[in-house]
Amino acid sequence: MANTKSAKKKVRQSNARYKINLARRTAVKTAVKKVLTAISNGENIETVKDLMRNAESQISRSKNKLLHKNAVARKISRLSKKVSSYQKSK
């Protein structure tokens, strides 16, 4: 348990940061899942593109705060590849 005033403050800050990061991580996962679900359900390509834009935005916002820049690029690239192949198949 933290004893000093500064250590107690650091614990509070850490808990607040954890909650923010958890919300961001959940938002990224949800956005990606929505795109993949839309593709598997055979949704309209315009709907998939809108969901892809939202997912890309969510993933990009997590850069340097939550995810490494290369992980962000990899996630966006893989998702874009899936959307592109879906578009070609339609």
KEDRENNU-718129 format. One record per atom (N, C-alpha, C): residue in three letters; atom name; y, x, z; residue number from 1. Coordinates in Angstrom, 1 decimal, always signed. Each point is the difference from the previous one (the first is absolute). Example, Ala and Ser with C-alpha at 12.3 -4.5 7.8 and 13.67 -1.06 7.14 Angstrom:
<atoms>
 mipa palum     py     px     pz marlo
  ALA     N   -5.7  +13.2   +7.8     1
  ALA    CA   +1.2   -0.9   +0.0     1
  ALA     C   +1.2   +0.9   +0.0     1
  SER     N   +1.1   -0.4   -0.7     2
  SER    CA   +1.1   +0.9   +0.0     2
  SER     C   +1.1   -0.8   +0.8     2
</atoms>
This chain:
<atoms>
 mipa palum     py     px     pz marlo
  MET     N   -1.2   +0.8   +0.0     1
  MET    CA   +1.2   -0.8   +0.0     1
  MET     C   +1.2   +0.9   +0.0     1
  ALA     N   +1.0   -0.4   -0.7     2
  ALA    CA   +1.3   +0.7   -0.1     2
  ALA     C   +0.7   +0.0   +1.3     2
  ASN     N   +0.6   +1.1   +0.4     3
  ASN    CA   +0.7   +0.1   +1.3     3
  ASN     C   +1.5   +0.1   -0.1     3
  THR     N   +0.4   +0.8   -1.0     4
  THR    CA   +1.4   +0.2   -0.2     4
  THR     C   +0.7   -1.1   -0.8     4
  LYS     N   +1.3   -0.1   +0.1     5
  LYS    CA   +0.7   -1.0   -0.7     5
  LYS     C   -0.1   +0.2   -1.5     5
  SER     N   +0.0   +1.2   -0.5     6
  SER    CA   -0.1   +0.3   -1.4     6
  SER     C   -1.4   -0.3   -0.5     6
  ALA     N   -1.0   +0.2   +0.8     7
  ALA    CA   -1.4   -0.2   -0.4     7
  ALA     C   -0.2   -1.6   -0.1     7
  LYS     N   +0.6   -0.7   +0.9     8
  LYS    CA   -0.2   -1.5   +0.0     8
  LYS     C   +0.7   -0.5   -1.3     8
  LYS     N   +1.2   +0.5   -0.3     9
  LYS    CA   +0.7   -0.4   -1.2     9
  LYS     C   -0.9   +0.3   -1.3     9
  LYS     N   -0.6   +1.2   +0.0    10
  LYS    CA   -0.8   +0.4   -1.1    10
  LYS     C   -1.2   -1.0   -0.2    10
  VAL     N   -0.6   -0.4   +1.1    11
  VAL    CA   -1.1   -1.0   -0.1    11
  VAL     C   +0.5   -1.3   -0.6    11
  ARG     N   +1.2   -0.5   +0.4    12
  ARG    CA   +0.6   -1.2   -0.5    12
  ARG     C   +0.2   +0.2   -1.5    12
  GLN     N   +0.6   +1.1   -0.4    13
  GLN    CA   +0.3   +0.2   -1.4    13
  GLN     C   -1.3   +0.1   -0.8    13
  SER     N   -1.0   +0.6   +0.5    14
  SER    CA   -1.3   +0.1   -0.7    14
  SER     C   -0.6   -1.3   -0.2    14
  ASN     N   +0.0   -0.9   +1.0    15
  ASN    CA   -0.5   -1.3   -0.1    15
  ASN     C   +0.7   -0.9   -1.0    15
  ALA     N   +1.3   +0.2   -0.1    16
  ALA    CA   +0.8   -0.8   -0.9    16
  ALA     C   -0.3   +0.5   -1.5    16
  ARG     N   -0.1   +1.3   -0.1    17
  ARG    CA   -0.4   +0.6   -1.3    17
  ARG     C   -1.4   -0.4   -0.5    17
  TYR     N   -0.9   -0.1   +1.0    18
  TYR    CA   -1.4   -0.4   -0.3    18
  TYR     C   +0.0   -1.4   -0.6    18
  LYS     N   +0.8   -0.9   +0.6    19
  LYS    CA   +0.1   -1.4   -0.4    19
  LYS     C   +0.6   -0.1   -1.4    19
  ILE     N   +1.0   +0.7   -0.3    20
  ILE    CA   +0.6   +0.0   -1.3    20
  ILE     C   -1.0   +0.5   -1.1    20
  ASN     N   -0.6   +1.2   +0.3    21
  ASN    CA   -1.0   +0.5   -0.9    21
  ASN     C   -1.2   -0.9   -0.2    21
  LEU     N   -0.4   -0.7   +1.0    22
  LEU    CA   -1.1   -0.9   -0.1    22
  LEU     C   +0.4   -1.2   -1.0    22
  ALA     N   +1.2   -0.5   +0.2    23
  ALA    CA   +0.5   -1.0   -0.9    23
  ALA     C   +0.1   +0.5   -1.5    23
  ARG     N   +0.5   +1.2   -0.2    24
  ARG    CA   +0.1   +0.5   -1.3    24
  ARG     C   -1.4   +0.2   -0.6    24
  ARG     N   -0.9   +0.6   +0.7    25
  ARG    CA   -1.4   +0.2   -0.5    25
  ARG     C   -0.6   -1.3   -0.4    25
  THR     N   +0.2   -1.0   +0.9    26
  THR    CA   -0.6   -1.3   -0.3    26
  THR     C   +0.6   -0.6   -1.3    26
  ALA     N   +1.3   +0.1   -0.2    27
  ALA    CA   +0.7   -0.5   -1.1    27
  ALA     C   -0.5   +0.7   -1.3    27
  VAL     N   -0.2   +1.3   +0.0    28
  VAL    CA   -0.6   +0.7   -1.1    28
  VAL     C   -1.4   -0.5   -0.4    28
  LYS     N   -0.8   -0.1   +1.0    29
  LYS    CA   -1.4   -0.5   -0.2    29
  LYS     C   +0.0   -1.4   -0.6    29
  THR     N   +0.8   -0.8   +0.6    30
  THR    CA   +0.1   -1.4   -0.5    30
  THR     C   +0.4   -0.1   -1.4    30
  ALA     N   +1.1   +0.7   -0.4    31
  ALA    CA   +0.5   +0.0   -1.3    31
  ALA     C   -1.0   +0.5   -1.0    31
  VAL     N   -0.7   +1.1   +0.3    32
  VAL    CA   -1.1   +0.5   -0.9    32
  VAL     C   -1.1   -1.0   -0.1    32
  LYS     N   -0.4   -0.6   +1.1    33
  LYS    CA   -1.1   -1.0   +0.0    33
  LYS     C   +0.4   -1.2   -0.9    33
  LYS     N   +1.2   -0.4   +0.1    34
  LYS    CA   +0.5   -1.2   -0.9    34
  LYS     C   -0.2   +0.4   -1.4    34
  VAL     N   +0.4   +1.2   -0.4    35
  VAL    CA   -0.2   +0.4   -1.5    35
  VAL     C   -1.4   +0.0   -0.4    35
  LEU     N   -0.9   +0.6   +0.8    36
  LEU    CA   -1.4   +0.1   -0.3    36
  LEU     C   -0.6   -1.4   +0.0    36
  THR     N   +0.4   -0.9   +0.9    37
  THR    CA   -0.6   -1.3   +0.0    37
  THR     C   +0.5   -0.8   -1.2    37
  ALA     N   +1.2   +0.1   -0.4    38
  ALA    CA   +0.5   -0.7   -1.2    38
  ALA     C   -0.7   +0.5   -1.2    38
  ILE     N   -0.3   +1.3   -0.1    39
  ILE    CA   -0.8   +0.5   -1.2    39
  ILE     C   -1.4   -0.6   +0.0    39
  SER     N   -0.6   +0.0   +1.2    40
  SER    CA   -1.4   -0.5   +0.0    40
  SER     C   -0.1   -1.5   -0.2    40
  ASN     N   +1.0   -0.7   +0.3    41
  ASN    CA   +0.1   -1.4   -0.2    41
  ASN     C   +0.4   -0.4   -1.4    41
  GLY     N   +0.4   +1.0   -0.8    42
  GLY    CA   +0.4   -0.3   -1.4    42
  GLY     C   +1.3   -0.7   -0.1    42
  GLU     N   +0.9   +0.4   +0.9    43
  GLU    CA   +1.4   -0.6   +0.0    43
  GLU     C   +0.7   +0.3   -1.3    43
  ASN     N   +1.1   -0.7   -0.2    44
  ASN    CA   +0.9   +0.3   -1.1    44
  ASN     C   +0.6   +1.4   +0.1    44
  ILE     N   +0.2   +0.7   -1.2    45
  ILE    CA   +0.4   +1.4   +0.0    45
  ILE     C   +1.4   +0.1   +0.6    45
  GLU     N   +0.9   -1.0   -0.2    46
  GLU    CA   +1.3   +0.1   +0.6    46
  GLU     C   +0.0   -0.1   +1.5    46
  THR     N   -0.9   -0.8   +0.6    47
  THR    CA   -0.2   +0.0   +1.4    47
  THR     C   -0.5   +1.3   +0.6    47
  VAL     N   -0.9   +0.6   -0.7    48
  VAL    CA   -0.6   +1.3   +0.4    48
  VAL     C   +1.1   +1.1   -0.1    48
  LYS     N   +0.8   -0.1   -1.0    49
  LYS    CA   +1.1   +1.0   -0.1    49
  LYS     C   +1.0   -0.1   +1.1    49
  ASP     N   +0.4   -1.3   +0.4    50
  ASP    CA   +0.9   -0.2   +1.1    50
  ASP     C   -0.6   +0.5   +1.3    50
  LEU     N   -1.3   -0.2   +0.2    51
  LEU    CA   -0.6   +0.5   +1.2    51
  LEU     C   -0.1   +1.5   +0.0    51
  MET     N   -0.2   +0.6   -1.2    52
  MET    CA   +0.0   +1.4   -0.1    52
  MET     C   +1.3   +0.6   +0.3    52
  ARG     N   +1.1   -0.6   -0.4    53
  ARG    CA   +1.3   +0.5   +0.3    53
  ARG     C   +0.3   +0.0   +1.5    53
  ASN     N   -0.4   -1.1   +0.6    54
  ASN    CA   +0.1   -0.1   +1.5    54
  ASN     C   -0.8   +1.1   +0.7    54
  ALA     N   -1.3   +0.2   -0.5    55
  ALA    CA   -0.8   +1.0   +0.7    55
  ALA     C   +0.5   +1.4   -0.2    55
  GLU     N   +0.5   +0.2   -1.2    56
  GLU    CA   +0.6   +1.4   -0.3    56
  GLU     C   +1.2   +0.2   +0.9    56
  SER     N   +0.8   -1.0   +0.2    57
  SER    CA   +1.2   +0.1   +0.9    57
  SER     C   -0.5   +0.3   +1.4    57
  GLN     N   -0.9   -0.8   +0.5    58
  GLN    CA   -0.5   +0.2   +1.4    58
  GLN     C   -0.6   +1.4   +0.2    58
  ILE     N   -0.8   +0.5   -1.0    59
  ILE    CA   -0.6   +1.3   +0.1    59
  ILE     C   +1.1   +1.1   +0.0    59
  SER     N   +0.9   -0.2   -0.9    60
  SER    CA   +1.1   +1.0   -0.1    60
  SER     C   +0.8   +0.1   +1.2    60
  ARG     N   +0.3   -1.1   +0.7    61
  ARG    CA   +0.7   +0.0   +1.2    61
  ARG     C   -0.6   +0.8   +1.1    61
  SER     N   -1.4   +0.1   -0.1    62
  SER    CA   -0.7   +0.7   +1.1    62
  SER     C   +0.0   +1.5   -0.2    62
  LYS     N   +0.5   +0.4   -1.1    63
  LYS    CA   +0.0   +1.5   -0.3    63
  LYS     C   +0.8   +0.7   +1.1    63
  ASN     N   -0.6   +1.1   +0.4    64
  ASN    CA   +0.6   +0.9   +1.0    64
  ASN     C   +0.1   -0.6   +1.4    64
  LYS     N   -0.1   -1.3   +0.2    65
  LYS    CA   +0.1   -0.6   +1.3    65
  LYS     C   -1.4   -0.3   +0.5    65
  LEU     N   -0.9   -0.4   -0.9    66
  LEU    CA   -1.3   -0.4   +0.3    66
  LEU     C   -1.1   +0.8   -0.7    66
  LEU     N   +0.2   +0.2   -1.3    67
  LEU    CA   -0.9   +0.6   -0.9    67
  LEU     C   +0.5   +1.3   -0.6    67
  HIS     N   -0.8   +0.9   -0.3    68
  HIS    CA   +0.4   +1.2   -0.7    68
  HIS     C   +0.4   -0.4   -1.5    68
  LYS     N   +0.9   +0.8   -0.5    69
  LYS    CA   +0.5   -0.4   -1.4    69
  LYS     C   -1.1   +0.0   -1.0    69
  ASN     N   -1.0   +0.9   +0.1    70
  ASN    CA   -1.1   +0.0   -1.0    70
  ASN     C   -0.9   -1.2   +0.2    70
  ALA     N   -0.1   -0.4   +1.2    71
  ALA    CA   -0.8   -1.2   +0.3    71
  ALA     C   +0.6   -1.2   -0.6    71
  VAL     N   +1.4   -0.1   +0.1    72
  VAL    CA   +0.7   -1.1   -0.6    72
  VAL     C   -0.2   +0.0   -1.5    72
  ALA     N   +0.2   +1.2   -0.6    73
  ALA    CA   -0.2   +0.1   -1.5    73
  ALA     C   -1.4   -0.4   -0.4    73
  ARG     N   -1.0   +0.4   +0.8    74
  ARG    CA   -1.4   -0.3   -0.4    74
  ARG     C   -0.2   -1.5   +0.1    74
  LYS     N   +0.5   -0.7   +1.1    75
  LYS    CA   -0.2   -1.4   +0.1    75
  LYS     C   +0.6   -0.8   -1.1    75
  ILE     N   +1.3   +0.4   -0.3    76
  ILE    CA   +0.7   -0.7   -1.1    76
  ILE     C   -0.7   +0.2   -1.3    76
  SER     N   -0.4   +1.2   -0.3    77
  SER    CA   -0.7   +0.4   -1.2    77
  SER     C   -1.3   -0.8   -0.2    77
  ARG     N   -0.8   -0.1   +1.0    78
  ARG    CA   -1.3   -0.7   -0.1    78
  ARG     C   +0.2   -1.5   -0.1    78
  LEU     N   +1.0   -0.5   +0.7    79
  LEU    CA   +0.3   -1.5   -0.2    79
  LEU     C   +0.5   -0.3   -1.3    79
  SER     N   +0.9   +0.9   -0.5    80
  SER    CA   +0.6   -0.2   -1.4    80
  SER     C   -1.1   +0.0   -1.0    80
  LYS     N   -0.9   +0.9   +0.1    81
  LYS    CA   -1.1   +0.2   -0.9    81
  LYS     C   -0.9   -1.3   -0.1    81
  LYS     N   -0.2   -0.6   +1.2    82
  LYS    CA   -0.8   -1.2   +0.1    82
  LYS     C   +0.7   -1.2   -0.7    82
  VAL     N   +1.3   -0.1   +0.3    83
  VAL    CA   +0.9   -1.0   -0.6    83
  VAL     C   +0.0   +0.2   -1.6    83
  SER     N   +0.2   +1.2   -0.4    84
  SER    CA   +0.0   +0.3   -1.4    84
  SER     C   -1.3   -0.4   -0.7    84
  SER     N   -1.1   +0.4   +0.6    85
  SER    CA   -1.3   -0.4   -0.7    85
  SER     C   -0.2   -1.5   +0.1    85
  TYR     N   +0.5   -0.7   +1.0    86
  TYR    CA   -0.1   -1.4   +0.0    86
  TYR     C   +0.8   -0.7   -1.1    86
  GLN     N   +1.2   +0.6   -0.2    87
  GLN    CA   +0.9   -0.5   -1.0    87
  GLN     C   -0.6   +0.1   -1.4    87
  LYS     N   -0.7   +1.2   -0.2    88
  LYS    CA   -0.6   +0.2   -1.3    88
  LYS     C   -1.2   -0.9   -0.3    88
  SER     N   -0.6   -0.4   +1.1    89
  SER    CA   -1.2   -0.9   -0.1    89
  SER     C   +0.4   -1.4   -0.3    89
  LYS     N   +1.2   -0.4   +0.4    90
  LYS    CA   +0.5   -1.4   -0.2    90
  LYS     C   +0.4   -0.2   -1.4    90
</atoms>
